Amino acid sequence: MLIISAKSGQLGNRLLLFANFIAWAIEHNLTVINPAFEEYAEFFVGTARDFLCCYPPPSFAAPGNKFIRSKYYNFIKYLSNKQVLKIQEITREKPFSWSKYQEHEQIKPGSNVCFQGWLFRDGWFVHDAPKLRKHADQIRSYLTPLPRYTINPENLISNIKNSADTIVGIHIRQGDYAQHQNGRYFYTIDQYIEVMNAAVKLFSGNNIKFLISSNLQQEPSLFKSFNCVFGSGDLTEDMYALSQCDYIVGPPSSYTMWASFYGVKPLYMIRDVRKTINMKDFVQFYEWQGFFNYRDNWNESFWDWTH
């Protein structure tokens, strides 16, 4: 059994990590449980009624609430800290390689291994083993938001489609990004407007409408020159809404990466706000490996993009 026993990052990071573990569990006929997903479990179909956050889903659901999930996570964390359970740490310096792990260890029936860390990515960038792509439909089904988190975005997107040819989702990530990596990807509203103007030029001739999602309350009057609407501000609803847009634009973030994966939509990550955007800059989820050398630069580049 594979146990994700430590929390890493926020919702986007947790989803990407969980998805990669699920892909491996399917591929190798293993079970993964994710007590570290506890504060987000209530949002998704596969985890809302199972406090274990287990894949494959158990035959009989084991319902839980926030209190039970929190206690369970703390119990697993306690056992791993006391080394009652076997620990496999995944660090930035040593991203986990399942193939190398299997050279030294074997997951025996009945054994439990706790994984701590975020960079479990075998099967995503390994060219001959695209496991995440192979099992994407099952992962999406399991990690589909509950209807109460999809109905508002679906209504919003439906209304936009009545008045636009192309919907571009804009993720304005401020707040925590003022400190993250010393503000490397923190952009001002004026800079986001510059990017939006570049998008308007790119899609000239189309009736384009922006769906703006942000982790901070934005002043609508600042965007009055654009045809745009705003997401609800709910973490899960806005992620789902972005996944339903035709294109997604935002700073490097696992939040938009998940929206791109879930909705199978091209994503442009803003690394230079002054850049003239080209269609080739919108990249599908599985094509991101081409942005850096897998063997030499995977560790730093991927961390910078997504952490």
C-alpha positions as CSV (number, residue, x, y, z in Angstrom):
1,M,0.0,0.0,0.0
2,L,1.2,3.5,-0.9
3,I,0.4,6.1,1.7
4,I,0.8,9.8,1.1
5,S,1.5,10.8,4.6
6,A,2.7,14.4,4.4
7,K,1.1,17.6,3.0
8,S,2.9,19.4,0.2
9,G,1.7,22.7,-1.1
10,Q,-1.9,23.6,-1.7
11,L,-4.8,22.2,-3.8
12,G,-3.1,22.1,-7.2
13,N,0.1,20.4,-5.8
14,R,-2.0,17.9,-3.9
15,L,-4.1,17.0,-6.9
16,L,-1.1,16.5,-9.2
17,L,0.7,14.4,-6.6
18,F,-2.4,12.3,-6.0
19,A,-2.9,11.8,-9.7
20,N,0.6,10.5,-10.2
21,F,0.2,8.0,-7.3
22,I,-3.2,6.9,-8.7
23,A,-1.6,6.3,-12.1
24,W,1.0,4.1,-10.5
25,A,-1.5,2.3,-8.3
26,I,-3.6,1.4,-11.4
27,E,-0.5,0.4,-13.4
28,H,0.9,-1.9,-10.7
29,N,-2.3,-3.1,-9.1
30,L,-1.5,-1.3,-5.9
31,T,-3.6,0.7,-3.4
32,V,-2.9,4.3,-2.5
33,I,-4.4,6.1,0.4
34,N,-4.0,9.8,0.9
35,P,-4.7,11.1,4.4
36,A,-2.7,14.2,3.5
37,F,-5.6,15.2,1.2
38,E,-7.9,15.7,4.2
39,E,-8.9,19.3,3.9
40,Y,-9.7,19.0,0.2
41,A,-11.4,15.6,0.3
42,E,-14.9,17.0,0.7
43,F,-14.7,18.7,-2.7
44,F,-14.4,15.6,-4.9
45,V,-16.5,12.7,-6.0
46,G,-14.0,10.0,-5.2
47,T,-13.0,11.2,-1.8
48,A,-16.0,13.0,-0.3
49,R,-17.5,9.9,1.2
50,D,-14.3,8.0,2.0
51,F,-12.2,9.4,4.9
52,L,-9.3,7.2,3.8
53,C,-9.1,8.9,0.4
54,C,-8.4,5.5,-1.1
55,Y,-7.8,4.4,-4.7
56,P,-9.2,2.1,-5.9
57,P,-12.3,3.2,-4.1
58,P,-13.4,0.7,-1.4
59,S,-16.5,-1.4,-2.0
60,F,-18.1,0.0,1.1
61,A,-17.6,3.7,1.7
62,A,-16.2,4.9,5.0
63,P,-17.7,8.3,5.5
64,G,-15.9,10.9,7.5
65,N,-16.0,14.6,8.3
66,K,-13.3,17.2,8.8
67,F,-12.7,16.1,12.4
68,I,-12.3,12.4,11.5
69,R,-10.1,13.1,8.6
70,S,-7.8,15.4,10.6
71,K,-7.5,12.8,13.4
72,Y,-6.7,10.1,10.8
73,Y,-4.0,12.3,9.1
74,N,-2.4,13.1,12.5
75,F,-2.4,9.4,13.4
76,I,-0.6,8.4,10.2
77,K,1.8,11.3,10.6
78,Y,2.5,10.1,14.2
79,L,3.2,6.5,13.1
80,S,5.5,7.7,10.3
81,N,7.4,10.1,12.6
82,K,7.9,7.3,15.0
83,Q,9.1,5.1,12.1
84,V,6.4,2.5,12.9
85,L,5.7,2.7,9.1
86,K,8.3,2.7,6.5
87,I,9.2,6.1,5.1
88,Q,10.3,7.1,1.6
89,E,11.2,10.8,1.4
90,I,11.0,12.7,-1.9
91,T,13.1,15.8,-1.9
92,R,13.9,18.5,-4.4
93,E,17.5,17.2,-4.5
94,K,16.4,13.6,-5.1
95,P,13.0,13.4,-6.9
96,F,11.5,10.0,-6.6
97,S,12.2,7.4,-9.3
98,W,10.0,4.4,-9.0
99,S,12.2,2.3,-11.3
100,K,15.3,3.0,-9.1
101,Y,13.3,2.3,-6.0
102,Q,12.2,-1.1,-7.2
103,E,15.9,-2.0,-7.8
104,H,16.4,-1.9,-4.0
105,E,12.9,-2.4,-2.5
106,Q,9.8,-4.3,-3.3
107,I,6.3,-3.4,-2.2
108,K,5.2,-6.7,-0.7
109,P,1.6,-7.7,-0.2
110,G,0.4,-6.3,3.1
111,S,3.3,-3.9,3.4
112,N,2.8,-0.1,3.8
113,V,5.1,2.6,2.7
114,C,4.6,6.3,3.6
115,F,5.7,8.8,1.0
116,Q,6.7,12.3,2.2
117,G,7.4,15.0,-0.4
118,W,6.0,16.3,-3.6
119,L,8.2,15.3,-6.5
120,F,6.7,12.0,-7.3
121,R,6.5,12.3,-11.1
122,D,7.5,8.9,-12.7
123,G,5.1,8.2,-15.6
124,W,4.7,11.9,-16.5
125,F,8.0,12.8,-18.0
126,V,9.4,9.3,-18.7
127,H,8.9,9.1,-22.5
128,D,8.3,5.3,-22.6
129,A,5.9,5.2,-19.7
130,P,3.2,7.9,-20.1
131,K,1.1,6.4,-17.2
132,L,-0.7,9.6,-16.3
133,R,-1.9,10.1,-19.8
134,K,-2.8,6.4,-20.1
135,H,-5.0,6.5,-17.0
136,A,-6.2,10.1,-17.3
137,D,-9.9,9.4,-17.7
138,Q,-10.0,7.3,-14.5
139,I,-8.1,10.0,-12.6
140,R,-10.4,12.7,-13.8
141,S,-13.5,10.7,-12.9
142,Y,-12.2,10.0,-9.4
143,L,-11.1,13.7,-8.9
144,T,-14.2,15.3,-10.4
145,P,-15.6,18.1,-8.2
146,L,-18.9,17.4,-6.6
147,P,-22.0,18.8,-8.5
148,R,-22.3,21.7,-6.0
149,Y,-18.9,22.9,-7.2
150,T,-19.5,22.5,-10.9
151,I,-23.0,23.9,-11.4
152,N,-22.1,27.6,-11.0
153,P,-19.1,27.4,-13.3
154,E,-21.1,25.4,-15.9
155,N,-23.8,28.0,-15.9
156,L,-21.3,30.8,-16.2
157,I,-19.4,29.1,-19.1
158,S,-22.7,28.4,-20.8
159,N,-23.7,32.0,-20.6
160,I,-20.3,33.2,-21.9
161,K,-20.6,30.8,-24.9
162,N,-23.8,32.6,-26.0
163,S,-21.8,35.8,-26.5
164,A,-18.3,34.8,-27.4
165,D,-16.4,32.7,-29.8
166,T,-13.4,32.1,-27.6
167,I,-13.1,32.0,-23.8
168,V,-9.7,32.7,-22.3
169,G,-9.3,32.0,-18.6
170,I,-7.0,34.4,-16.8
171,H,-5.6,33.3,-13.4
172,I,-4.4,36.3,-11.4
173,R,-2.3,34.8,-8.7
174,Q,-1.3,37.5,-6.2
175,G,-1.5,37.2,-2.4
176,D,1.0,34.4,-1.6
177,Y,2.9,35.0,-4.8
178,A,4.3,38.3,-3.4
179,Q,6.6,36.1,-1.2
180,H,6.8,32.9,-3.2
181,Q,10.2,32.7,-4.8
182,N,10.8,36.3,-3.7
183,G,7.9,37.5,-5.8
184,R,9.4,36.0,-9.0
185,Y,6.0,35.4,-10.5
186,F,4.0,38.1,-8.8
187,Y,2.6,40.5,-11.4
188,T,0.7,43.7,-10.9
189,I,-2.8,44.2,-12.4
190,D,-1.3,46.5,-15.0
191,Q,1.0,43.7,-16.1
192,Y,-1.9,41.2,-16.3
193,I,-3.7,43.8,-18.4
194,E,-0.7,43.9,-20.7
195,V,-0.9,40.2,-21.1
196,M,-4.7,40.4,-21.7
197,N,-4.1,43.0,-24.4
198,A,-1.6,40.6,-26.0
199,A,-4.2,37.9,-26.0
200,V,-6.7,40.2,-27.6
201,K,-4.3,40.8,-30.5
202,L,-3.5,37.1,-30.8
203,F,-7.2,36.3,-31.1
204,S,-8.0,39.3,-33.3
205,G,-11.0,38.6,-35.5
206,N,-12.5,36.4,-32.7
207,N,-15.2,37.5,-30.3
208,I,-13.1,36.8,-27.2
209,K,-14.2,36.9,-23.6
210,F,-12.1,36.6,-20.5
211,L,-13.0,34.6,-17.4
212,I,-10.9,36.1,-14.6
213,S,-10.1,34.0,-11.6
214,S,-8.0,35.3,-8.7
215,N,-7.0,34.4,-5.1
216,L,-7.6,38.1,-4.2
217,Q,-10.7,40.3,-4.7
218,Q,-10.2,42.3,-7.8
219,E,-11.7,45.7,-8.8
220,P,-13.9,45.1,-11.9
221,S,-13.5,48.7,-13.1
222,L,-9.8,48.0,-13.8
223,F,-10.8,45.6,-16.5
224,K,-13.5,47.7,-18.1
225,S,-11.8,47.8,-21.4
226,F,-12.2,44.0,-21.8
227,N,-15.1,41.8,-22.4
228,C,-14.8,39.8,-19.2
229,V,-16.5,38.1,-16.3
230,F,-15.2,37.0,-12.9
231,G,-15.2,33.6,-11.2
232,S,-16.9,33.2,-7.9
233,G,-13.7,33.3,-5.9
234,D,-14.3,29.7,-4.6
235,L,-11.1,27.7,-4.8
236,T,-12.7,24.6,-6.4
237,E,-15.3,26.4,-8.5
238,D,-12.7,28.7,-10.1
239,M,-10.3,25.8,-10.8
240,Y,-13.2,23.9,-12.6
241,A,-14.2,27.1,-14.4
242,L,-10.7,27.5,-15.8
243,S,-10.7,23.9,-17.0
244,Q,-13.8,24.7,-19.1
245,C,-12.3,27.7,-20.9
246,D,-10.8,27.3,-24.4
247,Y,-7.4,28.6,-23.3
248,I,-5.8,29.2,-19.9
249,V,-3.3,31.9,-19.0
250,G,-1.6,32.5,-15.7
251,P,1.8,32.5,-13.9
252,P,3.6,29.2,-13.3
253,S,1.3,27.4,-10.9
254,S,0.0,23.9,-10.3
255,Y,-3.5,25.4,-10.0
256,T,-3.6,26.1,-13.7
257,M,-1.7,23.0,-14.5
258,W,-4.4,20.9,-13.0
259,A,-7.1,22.9,-14.8
260,S,-5.2,22.2,-18.0
261,F,-5.0,18.5,-17.3
262,Y,-8.6,18.1,-16.1
263,G,-10.1,20.1,-18.9
264,V,-7.6,19.0,-21.6
265,K,-7.1,22.7,-22.4
266,P,-3.9,24.5,-23.6
267,L,-2.1,26.6,-21.1
268,Y,0.2,29.6,-21.4
269,M,2.4,30.2,-18.4
270,I,3.4,33.8,-18.0
271,R,7.1,34.0,-17.5
272,D,7.6,37.4,-19.3
273,V,4.7,39.8,-19.2
274,R,6.2,41.8,-22.1
275,K,6.3,38.8,-24.4
276,T,4.3,38.8,-27.6
277,I,2.1,35.7,-27.2
278,N,2.0,33.2,-30.0
279,M,-0.3,30.2,-30.4
280,K,2.7,27.9,-30.0
281,D,3.0,29.3,-26.4
282,F,-0.2,27.5,-25.4
283,V,0.9,24.1,-24.5
284,Q,-1.1,21.0,-23.7
285,F,-0.4,19.3,-20.4
286,Y,1.6,16.4,-21.8
287,E,3.8,18.6,-23.9
288,W,5.3,20.6,-21.0
289,Q,8.3,18.2,-20.9
290,G,9.6,19.9,-24.0
291,F,10.3,23.1,-22.2
292,F,13.4,21.7,-20.4
293,N,15.9,19.0,-20.6
294,Y,14.5,16.1,-18.6
295,R,17.8,14.6,-17.5
296,D,19.8,17.8,-16.7
297,N,17.3,20.4,-15.6
298,W,14.2,18.6,-14.5
299,N,14.8,19.1,-10.8
300,E,15.1,22.9,-10.7
301,S,13.0,23.8,-13.7
302,F,10.0,21.7,-12.8
303,W,10.1,22.9,-9.2
304,D,10.2,26.5,-10.3
305,W,7.2,26.0,-12.6
306,T,4.9,24.3,-10.2
307,H,5.8,24.5,-6.5
